[in-house]
Amino acid sequence: MLTSVLLASLLGALLAPGGDLVLITRRDPGENVTERTAVRLFLKEKLFWKDGSRIVPVNLPPDHDARETFSRAVLKRNRRELVEFWNEQHFKGVNPPVVLESEEAVKAFVRQVDGAVGYIRRDHLDPDLKVLMVIASP
Amino acid sequence: MRTSSTRGRGLPRRAAFLLVTLLAALPAAAAGQDASVLGRGVALGASGLRLGGYLAIDWEKPSQGDATVTFDDLSLFVFGDLTPRVRVFAEVEDSKFWQVSGGRSRVEHHGDLERLYVEYLHSDVVKIRAGKFLTPVGTWNEVHPDPLTWTVNRPLASYATFPTFLTGLLASGTIDRERGDIEYDLFAQANPCLDCNTNDRQTERAIGGRLRWHATHGEVGVPVLHYVDRLTRDAVTLSGVHAVAHRDRLDVRGEATIGRVTSATGDAGSEFAWYVQGVWALTDRHFLVAQAERARSARDETWRAWTAGVLVRPKPGLSLKLDYQQRRGLFPVEEAGSGNRVLASFGVLF
């Protein structure tokens, strides 16, 4: 039994693409998060979870591999397009998501702040965090 | 508003020196900073508020006549979320405050209150804004600062046929759909305007709305608006459409409005304005721009223009533009003159 579990885990690890990301929160927000929802979360078009709590998205630095993967796979915008988007939002009075230096910082922030949502590489995931969505690396 | 005027030959040199200094210093200052610094404002302590703004300097050389340098806009805005559900925004602007032309200069300050509102975020579907805000018609009007637009001049369809600011109530919201969001805006004004001079078309009575569908690579919107012009007493019923599509290096957008104008004496006529604009990104910093626009007033005056230009964004938040524009005809707003001209501008968003 133990052997088969270990083999299955090993096989899963070998087959899983190394650059996959996971979208994480502290608790289940009670709603289905699709790729379109993830776009709206990180462009601050969706401000509230279903239970009425304010959503607090957190980003990684612009040159972080996971952020580049996230921008390409989910937001489907390059860096220039995102800069233009946030410059326009600045004029409308909307700030971009908070930027944290590392995936460890994202996990700590998500654990502490109600409504926070972030993304990290799947192999950095801790068991106490709720996975909203798995993002396959393009 | 405070106004002063100075004329003389000493100021053009100072203006030129200041312009050159700004042009040289701002990109240099930005170069030493993270790309995210310009265009993000600065935090006002631990208040949760941020201070931002923009500056635009224009140069215009008509085919006949002297070149003019205009320090066109100096805008400062403060905004932030006071609580998770309450958002505030205030903007003041000094426009066309220093003009230098033909060896003469003029200083004239117009301290305008552009926006002042508080917004209650009940949910994603219902947000209520009260105060003075930009009228949600088209896309250009709500994002009009020089550093964020593609041409030096602003198309007539984005401001000349409706009040660009309203002082009243705005309800807005988003209905989330997997194939793109549907957004609505409903607005009304039935009171005096705050600082009316910011509008070419001033109003104290207006009602309207806009329905907008937007997805990752574009959007389409349909506004309707009825208002009474405060100065002429004309009643205008306006409808329109806007569309934006962008993919890879190409951005194509356009707006059109058509209005039924009924004068206080009962005479009726129609007016329209439209523009179409294409932008091709040569690189992440260099762009080619082409724009066509046309307008007709309720008095059957017609106006059309073609613009071709280049835009350089050396850093996010900075823009340098050079446009050539052909204009023919007449329309009753200041910018709608006749004759060809070359325009240039420097803009910085901070």
Interface residues (C-beta under 8 A of the other chain):
Chain A: T34 R36 T37 V39 R40 E45 K46 L47 F48 G52 S53 R54 P62 L75 K76 R77 N78 R79 R80 E81 V83 E84 W86 N87 E88 H90 F91 K92 G93 N95 P96 V99
Chain B: A35 S36 G39 R40 G41 R50 G52 Y54 F77 F79 G80 P84 R85 R87 F89 L121 S123 D124 E142 V143 P145 P147 L148 T174 D176 E178 D181 T216 H217 H246 A281 D284 P316 G317 L349
